[in-house]
């Protein structure tokens, strides 16, 4: 009998690609959505890559409510907990995203343990495994959630992961936990999926910001991230582990150049000039999309993902392919309409 995997957040960028990867590998999939009205959207998105047939089902559940999680876990053998608030507007309240991130994660874990699920794979973030003061990253490092320079999104990811490990240590039983820590995730959007996760590429294509920032990102592909999640369901080494899954470090001017070179006239609006670092830090205070990055300006942060390569077979594809595929999907509005 085929294993059934629950993917939380099937309407999201990462969740939708996780569903595709699982179906291609022969798994049955159930995904959570907050409204039954979104079922058609998910089927269309996934169906652009693989025929889900009767192997894709849905459960109504929300991270902010206990309702629906027991039913969502019925008959489930493995869980990919991908759903989490993105916080792209960088709310000034540092606690604004904690309830859906931390409390939502605990809801998922409690339901999974009660249902006797074998493995839970939690999507965390590379920032949770980074010492901000030194810039060092490793699976053994824990970022300080009380760091006053942390904004709401990164703080919520740290607290959610800490709560997850604490809960599993005390209550996990036979259920195991693995956490995946991606960098900046780009790549193609499936039709109808909200583009907010890749807003940066969309902004560059529209000429925003007018001048580039000296900001560096570890670019990784959503398809490689999905594959890493599925590998963590299967390999013997994964239970109880944290995995940094990051890609190639690029400065924003390098990202812009890749877009201009790869897209030609379609990238005509992509900026070419760069703002001085000091000015960027001031501008970021007034730009919600940039506020969360203001302390990263000019900081080069290389991340070692050799553990994920060794255990999960994680090998990020070239960043240029990821960025061009992402931009091309954004430039095809008819395929993005739900």
Buried (B, 14 or more C-beta within 10 A) or exposed (E): EEBBBBBBBBBBBBBBBBBBBBBEBEBBBBBBBBEEEBBEBBBBBBBBBBEBEEBBBBBBBBBEEEEBBBEBBEEBBBBBBBBBBEBBBBBEEBEBBBEBBBBBBBBBBBBBBBBEBBBBBBBBBBBBBBBBEEEBBEBEBBBEBEBEEBBBBBBBBBBBBBBBBEBBEEEBEEBBBBBBBBBBBBBBBBBBBBBEBBBBBBBBBEEBBEBBBBBBBBBBBBBBBBBBBBBBBEBEBBBEBBBBBBBBBBBBBBBBBBBBEBBEEBBEEBBEEBBEEEEBBEBBEEBBBBBBBBBBBBEEBEBEBEBBBEBBEBEBBEBBBBBBBBBBBBBEEEBBEE
